[in-house]
Amino acid sequence: MTASSEDTGLRARKRKRTQEAILDVALRLFEEKGYEAVSVEEIAAVADVSPRTFYRYFPAKEDVLLGGQGVEEATREALAERRPGETDVDFVARAMLAGLSAGDPARTLRGYRLVQTVPALQARMFQLVWRGGQEHFVTALLADGPRTHDAELRAHVLTHAVTDAMRVAVTFWLESGMRGPLQQECEKALSFLHEAFARPE
């Protein structure tokens, strides 16, 4: 290992420790005081970082509940790998679920519990998970073929259909008190979507 690669590894580990420290402090304060009562400035002060450092890891306070930068990274990594025999619906759904379940499972579950207490955040959850919108899902679907008008229309329709199926599944899961694994609820919703697409006219 070269000195340069060792330095890079040390910086990456330091960034990870800082991000995890901010996450732990924020979740604890949200649980103790309520989400709305806690400011970014308070989180930064307790975590012993500056507000500027907080925003380097989390674009907004809401992102703490869903894992921050790791969410988008997990989604993009899933989109970069197309599995043999995978349908377009399953491909998009797997990438979306990767984002929803990114990060430490215990922290993720605490974040979802907190989302359940803030109704406004439930409606915005998918925007928070995929901050860049749905275009990168569409781009991934079009990567292996010509970008015709019909191909683009199909990719957008499919992406919106899967997004809505996942959104409904997550909402049901939250409202049921998060009984059972989230992935199981999402897979059930996707099975209904497969049935609808497969049903003959």
N, C-alpha and C positions, 0 to 999 in steps of 0.2 A: 504494500500500500504506500503510495506517495504521500508527501507532506500535504500536497494540495487536496488529495482525496480525503485524507484524514481530517483536514480543516473543514471540508464540506460536510463530512459526516457529523462532526462536532456541532456545526451550526444547525444542521437539520435536527439533531437531538435537542439542542437548546430551544429551537423554535417550537418543537413538539411539547417540551416541558412547559414553556410559557403559555401555549395555547391551552393545554390541559389545566394549568393553574387558573387561567381566566374562566374556563368552563366550570370548574369545580366551585369557584367563588360565586360566580353568577347564579348557578343552579341553587346553591345553598341560600343565597340572599333572596332569590325568587320564592323559594319554599318557605323561608322564615317571614318575609314581609309582603309577599304578593308581587306579581310581575310588574304591575303598573307603578308600584311604590318605589321601585329600584331604578336608579339612573345609571347611565354608562359611567359617569364620573365616580359614583360610589363603587361600582364594580372594579374600576381601574385602581382606585385608592386602596381597597381591601386586598386586591391582587398584587399591589406594589408595582404597578406599571402606570404609564401615562395614558390618558384617553387616546392619544395618537397611536400608541402601541395597540390598544384595544382594537381600533378601527383597522389596523394593519391585518389583524386576524379575523375580524368579524365586521362586515360592511355596515351592520346595524344591530341594535340590541336583540331583535328578533332572531337573528342568525344563531345566537348562542343556544337557543332551544333545539336547533336542528343540526348542530355540529359544525357550522361554519364552512371553511374552505374544503374540508374533507368530503362534504356532500357532493359538490360539483366535480371534484376529482374522481370520486367513486363512480359517478354517473358517466363521465367521459371515458374512464377506463373500460367500463362495461360496453359502451358504444364502439370502442375500438376493436372489440373481439366479436366476430360473428361466428357462432357455433354451427357445425354441420347439421343440416336438417332442421334448423330453427326457423319457425315461421316469423313473419314480420311482426305479428302481434306479440309473440313471446320475446322477440328481440327487444322491442321497445319497452315492454313491461319489465323485463329483467333489468334494463338500465335504470328505469324509474325506481324499481324496488331497491337497487343498489344504492341510490341516493337516499331513499327513505330510511334505510337500515345502516347507513355508513356510521363509522365511529364505534366507540365503546358501547356495548349493548346496555349496560347499566345506566350510563349517562343518557343514551338515546331514550330509554324508557322513562327516565325522570323528565326529560324534555317533553315527551308526548303527554305525560300526566299534567304538566304545566300548561301545555297548549289546550288541554281539555278544560282548564279553568278560565281561559280567555277566549270567548266565542269569536271575537274579531280575528284572532290568529288562526282559527280553524279554517276560515274561508280563504285566508292568505297562505295557507301552508304550502300549497304546490308552487306558488310564486316564490316562496322563500327557498324551497328545495331546488327549484330550477330557475334561479334568478335571471339567467339569460334568455328565458322564454323557451319555446318548444322548437325553435329553428334548428338546434343541433340534432334533435331526433329526426327531423325531416331530412337534414343533410345526410345523416348516416343511412337512412333508408334509400336515398338516391345515389349512394356512393358507387354501387355496382352496375348502374345502368344509365341510359340516356335521360337527361333532365327535360323531358317533354312536359307539355301542359298537363296531360292526363296523369303522368307519373307524379308530378308535383301535387296535383289535386288529391290523388290517392294517398300520398304520403301524409298530407295535412289531415285528411279525413281519418286515417288510421291512427295518427298520433293523438288527435283530439278524442277519438273514441276510447283509446286505451287510457288516456289521462282521466277522462270522466269516470271510467270503470274503477280506476285506482282511487280516485278522489272519493267516490261513494263508498268503496271498501274501507278506506281509512276512517271516514266519518262514522260508518257503522261500528267499526272497531272501537273508536273512541267513545261513542255513545253507549256501547255495551259494557263499558268499564274495562276495556282492553283485555277481554277474555280470550285466551288462546294466542298463538303467535300471529303477528301482523301478516307475515308472508302467507299463512294459511288462508286468511280472509281475502287477501289480494288474489290468490290463486283461484279461490272459489268464484270471485267476481269475473275473473278472466275466463273461467270455464263457461260462464253464461254468455260472455261476449263471443267465444268460439262457436257456441251453439247458434247464436243469432246469425253469424256470418256464414255458417255452414248450412243453415236451413234453406231448402229449395223454395223457389217462388211458387 
